[in-house]
């Protein structure tokens, strides 16, 4: 049974709100509530994307991707930031193990 895209969208919005609450009340750099809220956004986004595609054959201009630690190290050595692709992932800390949200480049021609 597929999920209604509106229900999935509301779950995504709720996950974003819960993340903001967790970040605003963070109890240190490695607060597990922030980490859990971060992954809840990724899960809710995937659910929304799947529901949208199943219902309407459409996707968002965003995608989740995993950062590769080796690529991050290479970028640091080259003087490039790990966020060069337009991702919205956190810089530093456990960012290398977190999925990041990025914009998909669209060729309009």
Phi and psi in degrees as a GROMACS rama.xvg file:
@    title "Ramachandran Plot"
@    xaxis  label "Phi"
@    yaxis  label "Psi"
@TYPE xy
-88.9591  155.842  UNK-2
-87.037  140.962  UNK-3
-66.513  128.528  UNK-4
-56.6888  -32.7096  UNK-5
-67.3847  -37.0299  UNK-6
-67.3245  -43.1792  UNK-7
-65.0945  -38.8118  UNK-8
-63.0734  -43.3636  UNK-9
-63.1973  -37.1059  UNK-10
-64.9573  -37.9247  UNK-11
-65.174  -45.4058  UNK-12
-61.4194  -41.9931  UNK-13
-63.2956  -40.1979  UNK-14
-63.6425  -39.7913  UNK-15
-64.1107  -42.0578  UNK-16
-64.5067  -40.4848  UNK-17
-66.2253  -35.6202  UNK-18
-64.1523  -44.7839  UNK-19
-59.8157  -43.6449  UNK-20
-61.3279  -43.8319  UNK-21
-65.1392  -41.4729  UNK-22
-66.8215  -41.6293  UNK-23
-65.978  -27.1979  UNK-24
-111.495  24.5788  UNK-25
-52.9895  138.138  UNK-26
-112.161  40.4065  UNK-27
130.947  170.256  UNK-28
-65.0481  -30.2438  UNK-29
-111.076  38.2423  UNK-30
-62.0282  119.51  UNK-31
-65.0748  -24.7565  UNK-32
-70.577  -32.719  UNK-33
-69.6243  -43.6434  UNK-34
-60.2285  -45.9009  UNK-35
-63.4597  -41.4158  UNK-36
-66.7802  -35.6715  UNK-37
-59.8353  -50.0016  UNK-38
-69.8808  -27.8224  UNK-39
-64.5406  -36.3843  UNK-40
-62.9979  -46.8496  UNK-41
-59.8182  -44.5326  UNK-42
-64.3253  -44.5056  UNK-43
-65.9351  -37.0101  UNK-44
-63.0954  -44.8619  UNK-45
-61.7251  -40.761  UNK-46
-61.8218  -44.6078  UNK-47
-63.606  -45.6709  UNK-48
-60.22  -44.0166  UNK-49
-64.543  -44.6747  UNK-50
-64.3832  -41.3273  UNK-51
-62.6942  -42.8139  UNK-52
-67.8705  -43.7068  UNK-53
-62.9301  -39.8597  UNK-54
-79.8853  -38.8142  UNK-55
-128.322  -1.81115  UNK-56
66.0031  29.353  UNK-57
-126.302  155.01  UNK-58
-130.907  168.789  UNK-59
-87.8639  167.282  UNK-60
-84.3585  22.9088  UNK-61
-119.272  154.302  UNK-62
-147.131  151.522  UNK-63
-91.1698  140.607  UNK-64
-144.185  154.276  UNK-65
-96.7779  130.977  UNK-66
-76.3586  140.639  UNK-67
-97.5589  126.95  UNK-68
-57.4152  -38.7256  UNK-69
-64.056  -41.2648  UNK-70
-64.2647  -39.058  UNK-71
-62.7646  -42.1822  UNK-72
-65.5866  -42.4965  UNK-73
-61.7787  -43.0377  UNK-74
-62.3836  -40.6655  UNK-75
-64.353  -40.2143  UNK-76
-66.7648  -34.9418  UNK-77
-81.6992  -6.39266  UNK-78
82.4396  14.0978  UNK-79
-97.2571  149.273  UNK-80
-81.5226  154.418  UNK-81
-76.982  -3.83389  UNK-82
-106.916  20.8273  UNK-83
-64.1217  -23.683  UNK-84
-84.8492  11.2049  UNK-85
85.4758  11.4082  UNK-86
-69.3321  160.982  UNK-87
-111.364  18.6163  UNK-88
-71.5188  161.588  UNK-89
-76.1544  143.993  UNK-90
-93.6355  133.895  UNK-91
81.5364  -179.469  UNK-92
61.3613  -130.044  UNK-93
-90.3329  17.718  UNK-94
-57.2565  -32.1515  UNK-95
-66.6129  -21.7998  UNK-96
-100.877  0.890213  UNK-97
-101.028  145.146  UNK-98
-70.1242  150.486  UNK-99
-121.281  152.024  UNK-100
-103.296  127.628  UNK-101
-133.66  160.607  UNK-102
-83.1698  140.152  UNK-103
-87.6541  129.798  UNK-104
-76.7315  129.25  UNK-105
-113.316  126.883  UNK-106
-87.9636  109.652  UNK-107
-82.9884  0.0200758  UNK-108
